[in-house]
Amino acid sequence: MNGGIALAGLIGAEPALTDLRTILFINAGLDVLYMAAGIYLMNRPEATWQGAGLAVLIQGGFLLAFDLLHGLLI
């Protein structure tokens, strides 16, 4: 009985990884938009917006790298 449950769990686990991979790659695309928003803010004349834009760009770059790396490794 336990072996059957374990087997069903192993068989059912693969689609979850595929779904997670898809979500991570979609998220990576959104990260690019996030970084584009940061670049837009960096090009504003006010120093406050420029600093915020740099912060958004750095955070977006980290999120992009994290999502891509995680998506490729699973």
Secondary structure, 3 states (H helix, E strand, C coil): CHHHHHHHHHHHHHHHHHHHHHHHHHHHHHHHHHHHHHHHHHCCCCHHHHHHHHHHHHHHHHHHHHHHHHHHHC
